[in-house]
Amino acid sequence: MTKNNYSEFEKLALIHNDRINKSQEALVIGNHKLEELKSIHEATENSLTNIDLLLNEVDSLLAQQNIVESKTDKLILLDMAEDLQKVPNLNNIETYDYEKLEVIDFNTSDTIDNFFEKHFSYAKNHHINLNQNITSILSYQELQTLNKLIDENFTYKKAQCDRYDYMIAGTIGILGGLIDIFLVGAPNEGKLLTKWADSTVDSSVQRFAKLFGWKGAKEGSDSTKSAIGFLERKFKVNYDHRHGGDVDNLFKMSTLNHHIKNLAHSPDLIGLFFSILDQFTNTAHFVDNGKIISINTEQFELSGTTVISKIFSGFINWLGHLFSDVAGSSGSQTRGSGIPIPFYSLLQFINIGSFGQYRQTFATVCVQVFEKGYDLRHGLALSIPVIISELLVRVLYTIKRVFYHKENFSLSLPFSSAPELHHMLLVTHGTLCLLDVGDAAIRSGGNMVTFLLRTNLIAWTRFSLLVIKEINLIIRQGKIDKNSLDKYIDEEYERLITSNTF
């Protein structure tokens, strides 16, 4: 049975409904026949009791009068004969042959196909109509119960948040916003979480290098730069152009922005696709002025003898090269230029608008923001207030539902799809984003680059996804949540199959 295709399941229900009906019919008939036998048995017992009484009376009278034969004796015997005629003739009692219900033999070792084949063969032999609607076998009460189940558990509803839900969500949003403002800040301000993110990435680069044979830094040298140098030599690629001169000056590029302009340096599916493509075709793809530019590179040979092995080799090469760039280059004197936040490179295609003194497009501004340190390391720091806010809302939502509303814990889990939880998350991240954009607007002084440097792109991305989902929930209010219903039916189906209750 394929997922979300329940026609076979409905047919099974029709088959077993027919079996239940036949069983109930046999029980009703059997009960009726038992009542008939009970009546016959009672009548027989009464007649035999009367005969015994008469015989005892005759014996007593004859003994008292010492009479052997008399007219009185004959009359009594005639009365006895009449009573005997009233006793039912057991030879005339009808016998009833019950229809034996066929047993569907199913073993746990049988395959699902065999399971269905046996049931459908039974339906064919007993002329069961499998084309009827499954609701036809349900009673009015069962239909009402089913409708209530669907309405309460599988229907999109409007969030029923109370004032405490909004207070919790708003407070957590303010907390997240304050963490973002005072502990993250702009990339080069050296705030607490930014330093932590840079340090965490440096440690990750060193651990990754050790997996591939790095023995550690020489005495007196920087461990991170030593690890980066090792990875740069280990995972060379054909698309690692650093200056405009490396691409025949087709466009402007420097060491500060070559990681964002080259699509293969993006740590996402876009980057993986272009990395494999460039390694296979000896090309390199860049973005400039909202357009993709492709250039030919020197010959590059991937390890492996088959296409699959070469693709895997290209993937490892891409991953290793990203680790060599994520913490800057081995020769940089400062923090260095890392790699972009996932999908940040796509902002270069929004080549519209006119910002600042030099009337630059939004794509150009985004490149300048990256050049000033808005890379994956900073993105890691930006994600912390978002994650903290998300977790706090989910935990407090569960606590409130269990201890205040007295709901079952399993129905109040923090990863549930309850509209109340989603609405609280929307309020929380909306509040965080309001504080974030307010701080960025005040501190930027109207400078677009500074404004974006102080904007939490991770928070705005999360908030945007929640807004889209909220709009979708509003549109679908009152409609059936097919995904949840399908999941429920799948679970029930598996439970019935594994328990072998058929």
C-alpha positions in Angstrom: 0.0 0.0 0.0 1.4 3.3 -1.0 1.5 6.2 1.4 -1.7 8.4 1.5 -3.6 5.8 -0.6 -6.2 4.3 1.6 -8.5 2.6 -0.9 -7.2 -0.8 0.3 -7.7 0.1 3.9 -11.3 1.2 3.2 -11.9 -2.2 1.4 -10.6 -4.0 4.5 -13.0 -2.1 6.7 -15.9 -3.1 4.4 -14.8 -6.7 4.4 -14.6 -6.9 8.2 -17.9 -5.0 8.6 -19.5 -7.7 6.5 -17.9 -10.4 8.7 -19.2 -8.6 11.9 -22.7 -8.3 10.5 -22.8 -12.0 9.6 -21.5 -12.9 13.1 -24.1 -10.8 14.7 -26.8 -12.3 12.5 -25.7 -15.8 13.5 -25.8 -14.8 17.2 -29.3 -13.4 16.9 -30.6 -16.6 15.2 -28.8 -18.8 17.6 -30.3 -16.9 20.6 -33.8 -17.3 19.0 -33.3 -21.1 18.6 -32.1 -21.4 22.2 -35.2 -19.6 23.4 -37.4 -22.1 21.5 -35.5 -25.1 23.0 -35.9 -23.6 26.4 -39.7 -23.3 25.9 -39.9 -26.9 24.8 -37.8 -28.1 27.7 -40.1 -26.2 30.2 -43.3 -27.6 28.7 -41.8 -31.2 28.8 -40.8 -30.8 32.4 -44.3 -29.5 33.4 -46.1 -32.5 31.6 -43.8 -35.1 33.1 -44.4 -33.5 36.6 -48.1 -33.8 36.2 -47.9 -37.4 35.1 -45.9 -38.3 38.1 -48.4 -36.6 40.4 -51.3 -38.6 38.8 -49.5 -41.9 39.0 -48.7 -41.3 42.7 -52.4 -40.4 43.3 -53.6 -43.6 41.6 -51.3 -45.8 43.5 -52.4 -44.1 46.7 -56.1 -44.6 46.0 -55.8 -48.2 44.9 -53.7 -49.0 48.0 -56.2 -47.4 50.3 -59.3 -49.1 48.8 -57.6 -52.5 47.9 -59.2 -52.2 44.5 -57.5 -53.9 41.6 -59.7 -52.6 38.8 -62.6 -50.2 38.7 -64.3 -47.7 36.5 -62.6 -45.0 38.6 -59.2 -46.5 37.7 -60.0 -46.4 34.0 -61.1 -42.8 34.2 -57.9 -41.8 35.9 -55.9 -43.7 33.3 -57.8 -41.9 30.6 -56.9 -38.6 32.1 -53.3 -39.6 32.2 -53.4 -40.6 28.6 -54.7 -37.2 27.7 -51.9 -35.5 29.6 -49.4 -37.8 27.9 -50.7 -36.6 24.5 -49.8 -33.0 25.5 -46.1 -33.9 25.9 -44.2 -32.5 22.8 -43.0 -35.0 20.3 -39.3 -34.6 20.3 -39.0 -36.3 17.0 -40.8 -33.4 15.3 -38.3 -30.8 16.6 -36.5 -29.1 13.7 -32.8 -28.9 13.6 -31.0 -25.7 12.4 -27.6 -25.8 10.5 -25.6 -22.6 11.2 -23.6 -21.1 8.4 -19.9 -21.5 9.4 -17.9 -18.2 9.2 -14.8 -18.6 7.0 -11.6 -17.9 8.9 -9.1 -15.7 7.1 -5.8 -17.3 7.9 -3.1 -14.6 8.3 0.4 -15.2 9.7 2.8 -12.5 10.8 5.3 -14.0 8.4 3.0 -13.2 5.4 3.8 -10.2 3.3 1.5 -7.2 3.0 0.6 -8.3 -0.5 -0.5 -11.8 0.8 -2.5 -10.1 3.5 -4.5 -8.1 1.0 -4.8 -11.0 -1.4 -6.4 -13.2 1.2 -8.9 -10.6 2.2 -9.9 -9.6 -1.4 -10.3 -13.3 -2.3 -12.7 -13.7 0.7 -14.6 -10.7 -0.5 -15.0 -12.2 -4.0 -16.1 -15.6 -2.7 -18.8 -13.9 -0.4 -19.9 -11.3 -3.0 -19.0 -8.3 -0.9 -19.4 -5.0 -2.7 -16.1 -3.1 -2.2 -17.1 -0.1 -4.2 -19.4 1.4 -1.6 -18.4 4.5 0.4 -17.0 3.5 3.8 -19.3 6.0 5.5 -22.2 3.8 4.5 -21.2 1.2 7.2 -21.1 3.8 10.0 -24.0 4.6 12.3 -25.2 8.2 12.9 -23.5 8.2 16.3 -20.3 6.9 14.8 -20.4 9.6 12.1 -20.9 12.2 14.7 -17.9 10.9 16.7 -15.8 10.9 13.6 -16.8 14.4 12.7 -15.9 15.5 16.2 -12.5 13.8 16.1 -11.7 15.5 12.8 -12.9 18.9 13.9 -11.0 18.8 17.2 -7.7 17.3 16.0 -7.3 17.7 12.3 -8.9 21.0 11.4 -7.0 24.3 11.1 -8.2 26.6 14.0 -7.7 30.2 15.0 -5.2 30.6 17.8 -6.9 31.0 21.2 -4.1 32.8 23.1 -4.9 34.5 26.4 -3.2 37.5 27.9 -0.6 35.4 29.6 0.5 33.8 26.3 1.0 37.3 24.9 2.9 38.4 28.0 5.2 35.4 27.8 5.8 35.9 24.1 6.4 39.6 24.3 8.7 39.4 27.3 10.8 36.7 25.6 11.0 38.7 22.4 12.3 41.7 24.4 14.9 39.5 26.1 16.0 38.2 22.7 16.2 41.7 21.3 18.4 42.9 24.2 20.7 39.9 23.7 21.0 40.7 20.0 21.7 44.4 20.7 24.2 44.2 23.6 25.8 40.8 23.1 26.0 40.5 19.3 26.1 43.9 17.7 28.0 44.6 14.4 30.6 42.0 13.2 33.8 43.9 14.2 32.7 45.3 17.5 34.1 42.4 19.5 30.9 41.8 21.5 30.7 38.7 23.7 28.7 36.4 21.4 30.7 37.5 18.3 33.9 36.5 20.0 32.4 33.2 21.1 31.3 32.5 17.5 34.7 33.3 16.0 36.4 31.1 18.6 34.0 28.2 18.0 34.6 28.4 14.3 38.4 28.4 14.8 38.2 25.3 17.0 36.0 23.6 14.4 38.6 24.3 11.7 41.3 22.8 13.8 39.3 19.6 14.6 38.4 19.2 10.9 42.0 19.5 9.8 43.1 16.8 12.4 40.6 14.4 10.7 42.6 14.7 7.5 46.1 14.4 9.0 47.0 17.8 10.4 49.6 17.3 13.2 49.1 20.6 14.9 50.9 24.0 14.7 54.6 24.5 15.1 55.7 26.0 18.4 55.1 29.7 18.4 52.7 29.8 15.4 49.0 30.4 15.3 47.1 27.1 15.4 44.1 28.3 13.4 46.2 29.7 10.6 48.3 26.6 10.5 45.2 24.4 10.2 43.8 26.7 7.5 47.1 26.5 5.6 47.0 22.7 5.8 43.4 22.6 4.4 44.2 25.1 1.6 46.9 22.7 0.4 44.8 19.6 1.0 41.7 20.8 -0.8 42.6 22.7 -3.8 39.9 23.8 -6.3 39.9 25.3 -9.8 37.4 28.1 -8.9 39.4 29.9 -6.1 40.0 33.1 -8.0 40.9 36.0 -5.6 41.4 39.2 -7.8 39.9 40.8 -10.8 43.1 40.0 -12.6 42.6 36.3 -12.1 39.4 36.6 -14.3 41.0 38.8 -17.0 39.4 41.9 -15.3 35.9 40.9 -16.5 34.6 42.4 -13.3 35.9 43.9 -10.1 36.8 41.4 -7.4 39.2 41.4 -4.4 40.2 39.1 -1.5 37.5 40.7 0.6 34.6 39.7 -1.6 35.7 36.8 -3.8 34.0 34.3 -1.5 30.6 35.9 -2.0 31.0 36.6 -5.7 32.0 33.0 -6.4 28.8 30.9 -6.1 30.7 27.7 -5.2 31.8 29.2 -1.9 28.3 29.4 -0.6 27.7 26.8 2.2 24.3 25.6 0.9 22.8 23.6 -2.0 23.6 26.4 -4.4 27.2 26.3 -3.5 27.4 22.5 -3.7 25.8 22.5 -7.1 28.2 25.0 -8.6 31.2 23.4 -6.9 30.5 20.0 -8.5 29.6 21.6 -11.8 32.9 23.7 -11.9 35.0 20.7 -10.8 33.5 18.6 -13.6 33.5 21.1 -16.4 36.7 23.1 -15.5 34.7 26.3 -15.1 34.0 28.9 -12.4 30.8 30.9 -11.9 30.6 34.3 -10.4 27.9 37.0 -9.8 28.3 40.6 -10.7 25.7 43.3 -11.3 23.0 40.7 -10.8 24.2 38.4 -13.5 26.0 35.0 -13.5 29.4 35.1 -15.2 31.0 31.8 -16.3 34.8 31.5 -17.1 37.0 28.6 -18.1 39.7 27.5 -15.7 42.7 25.3 -15.8 42.2 21.5 -16.2 41.1 19.9 -12.9 41.0 16.2 -12.3 38.7 14.7 -9.6 39.7 11.5 -7.8 37.7 8.4 -8.6 37.0 6.0 -11.5 33.2 6.3 -11.8 30.8 9.2 -11.9 29.5 8.5 -8.4 33.0 8.3 -6.9 33.9 11.5 -8.7 30.8 13.3 -7.3 31.7 12.1 -3.8 35.2 13.3 -4.3 33.9 16.7 -5.5 31.7 16.9 -2.4 34.5 16.2 0.0 36.7 18.7 -1.9 34.0 21.4 -1.6 33.5 20.7 2.1 37.2 20.8 2.8 37.7 24.0 0.9 34.9 25.7 2.8 36.6 24.8 6.1 39.8 26.3 4.8 37.9 29.6 4.1 35.3 29.8 6.9 37.8 31.3 9.4 39.6 33.5 6.9 42.8 32.8 5.0 46.1 31.6 6.4 47.9 34.8 5.3 45.3 37.4 6.7 46.6 39.7 9.4 43.2 40.4 10.9 39.9 38.5 11.3 39.9 37.8 7.5 37.1 37.2 5.1 35.1 34.1 5.8 32.3 32.5 3.7 28.8 33.9 3.4 25.8 32.9 5.4 23.8 30.2 3.6 21.9 31.7 0.6 23.3 35.2 1.4 25.0 35.1 -2.0 21.6 35.2 -3.7 21.0 38.7 -2.5 23.4 39.8 -5.3 20.6 39.1 -7.8 18.5 41.9 -6.2 20.3 44.4 -8.3 17.8 47.2 -7.8 17.5 50.5 -5.8 19.8 53.4 -5.3 21.3 53.9 -1.8 23.9 56.2 -0.2 26.1 58.9 -1.6 27.1 56.9 -4.6 23.6 55.6 -5.4 24.5 52.0 -5.2 22.1 49.1 -5.8 21.0 46.7 -3.0 23.2 44.0 -4.5 26.3 46.2 -4.2 25.4 47.2 -0.7 25.1 43.5 0.3 28.6 42.8 -1.0 30.0 45.7 1.0 28.2 44.4 4.1 29.9 41.1 3.6 33.3 42.7 3.2 32.9 44.3 6.6 32.6 40.9 8.3 29.0 39.9 7.9 29.9 36.2 7.2 29.0 32.8 8.5 30.8 33.3 11.8 28.7 36.4 12.4 25.6 34.5 11.3 26.4 32.0 14.0 26.4 34.8 16.6 23.2 36.2 15.2 21.4 32.9 15.5 22.0 32.7 19.3 19.3 35.2 20.4 16.9 33.6 17.9 17.5 30.1 19.2 17.2 31.2 22.9 13.9 33.0 22.1 12.6 30.0 20.3 13.5 27.5 23.0 12.1 29.7 25.8 8.7 30.1 24.1 8.4 26.4 23.5 9.4 25.4 27.1 7.1 28.0 28.7 4.2 27.1 26.4 4.5 23.5 27.5 4.8 24.4 31.2 1.7 26.7 31.0 -0.4 24.1 29.2 0.4 21.3 31.6 0.3 23.2 35.0 -2.1 26.0 34.2 -4.5 24.5 31.7 -4.1 20.9 33.1 -3.7 19.5 29.7 -2.1 16.1 28.9 1.7 16.4 28.5 1.7 14.5 25.2 -0.7 17.0 23.7 1.4 20.0 24.9 4.8 19.1 23.6 6.9 22.1 22.6 7.2 20.9 19.0 3.5 20.5 18.4 1.7 22.3 15.6 -0.8 24.0 17.9 -1.9 27.4 16.5 -1.4 29.0 20.0 2.3 27.9 20.0 2.8 29.3 16.5 1.1 32.6 17.3 3.3 33.0 20.4 6.4 32.4 18.3 5.2 35.0 15.8 4.8 37.6 18.5 8.2 36.7 20.1 10.2 36.9 16.9 8.2 40.0 15.7 9.2 41.7 19.0 12.8 40.7 18.6 12.8 42.1 15.0 11.2 45.4 16.1 14.0 46.0 18.6 16.6 44.9 16.1 15.4 47.2 13.3 14.9 50.1 15.8 18.5 49.7 17.1 19.9 49.4 13.5 17.9 52.5 12.3 19.1 54.6 15.3 22.8 53.6 15.1 23.1 53.7 11.3 22.3 57.3 10.9 20.7 56.6 7.5 23.8 54.7 6.1 22.5 51.6 4.4 25.6 49.5 4.9 25.7 50.3 8.6 22.0 49.6 8.8 22.4 46.1 7.3 25.5 45.4 9.4 23.4 45.8 12.6 20.4 43.9 11.2 19.9 40.3 12.4 19.3 38.5 9.1 18.7 35.2 10.9 15.9 36.7 13.0 14.2 38.4 10.0 14.4 35.1 8.1 12.7 33.2 10.9 10.1 35.9 11.4 9.3 35.9 7.6 8.8 32.1 7.6 6.4 32.5 10.6 4.5 35.3 8.8 4.0 33.1 5.7 2.8 30.2 7.9 0.4 32.5 9.8 -1.1 33.7 6.5 -1.5 30.2 5.4 -3.2 29.2 8.7 -5.6 32.1 8.4 -6.5 31.1 4.8 -7.0 27.5 5.9 -9.1 28.1 9.0 -11.9 25.6 9.2 -10.3 23.3 6.6 -8.9 19.8 7.2 -5.2 19.5 8.0 -4.5 16.7 5.5 -0.9 16.2 6.6 -1.9 15.6 10.2 -4.8 13.4 9.2 -2.7 11.4 6.8 -0.1 10.9 9.6 -2.8 9.7 12.0 -4.2 7.2 9.5 -0.7 5.9 8.7 0.0 5.3 12.4 -3.4 3.6 12.9 -2.8 1.5 9.8 0.6 0.4 11.0 -0.8 -0.4 14.4 -3.5 -2.6 13.0 -1.1 -4.5 10.7 1.5 -5.1 13.4 -1.0 -6.1 16.0 -2.6 -8.6 13.6 -6.0 -7.8 14.9 -7.7 -8.7 11.7 
